[in-house]
Amino acid sequence: MTAALGNHRRIEIVRLLREKRVLCIEEVAMACKIDVSTASEHVRRLHEAAMVKKKSKGRRVLLSATKRAGTLLRTIDLLWDAPRG
């Protein structure tokens, strides 16, 4: 699970999916300014960690963030904003 969010790009993808709700891999790649193959690899790892759901619709695969992903993002945000001392 931590490996899934151990890369800034994967965190960016999860945030994007939480914001946009549903996207296809090409839209993710375009929004993140990365190759489709790179986006696919990141999404594969996120899916394996139960952070992203995939749903086939015709020839397209629609992606969405899971509740688990949202919980982890909130935790990351809390830790990031925590006072350091």
MOFEN-V956304 format. One record per pair of residues at least 6 apart in sequence whose C-alpha atoms are under 7 Angstrom apart, sorted by the first residue. I is the first residue (numbers start at 1). J is the second residue. D is the distance in whole Angstrom. If there is no record, write none. Layout:
# MOFEN-V956304
i:I j:J d:D
i:I j:J d:D
This chain:
# MOFEN-V956304
i:1 j:49 d:5
i:4 j:10 d:7
i:4 j:45 d:6
i:4 j:46 d:5
i:4 j:49 d:6
i:5 j:11 d:6
i:10 j:42 d:6
i:13 j:28 d:7
i:14 j:65 d:6
i:14 j:69 d:7
i:17 j:23 d:7
i:17 j:64 d:6
i:17 j:65 d:5
i:18 j:65 d:6
i:21 j:64 d:6
i:22 j:62 d:6
i:22 j:63 d:5
i:22 j:64 d:5
i:23 j:62 d:6
i:23 j:63 d:5
i:23 j:64 d:7
i:24 j:60 d:7
i:24 j:61 d:6
i:24 j:62 d:5
i:24 j:63 d:6
i:25 j:36 d:7
i:25 j:39 d:7
i:25 j:40 d:7
i:26 j:36 d:6
i:28 j:39 d:7
i:29 j:35 d:6
i:29 j:36 d:5
i:29 j:39 d:5
i:46 j:52 d:6
i:47 j:53 d:6
i:51 j:65 d:6
i:51 j:66 d:5
i:51 j:68 d:6
i:51 j:69 d:5
i:52 j:63 d:7
i:52 j:64 d:6
i:52 j:65 d:5
i:52 j:66 d:5
i:53 j:63 d:6
i:53 j:64 d:5
i:53 j:65 d:6
i:53 j:66 d:6
i:54 j:61 d:6
i:54 j:62 d:6
i:54 j:63 d:5
i:54 j:64 d:7
i:55 j:61 d:6
i:55 j:62 d:5
i:55 j:63 d:7
i:56 j:62 d:6
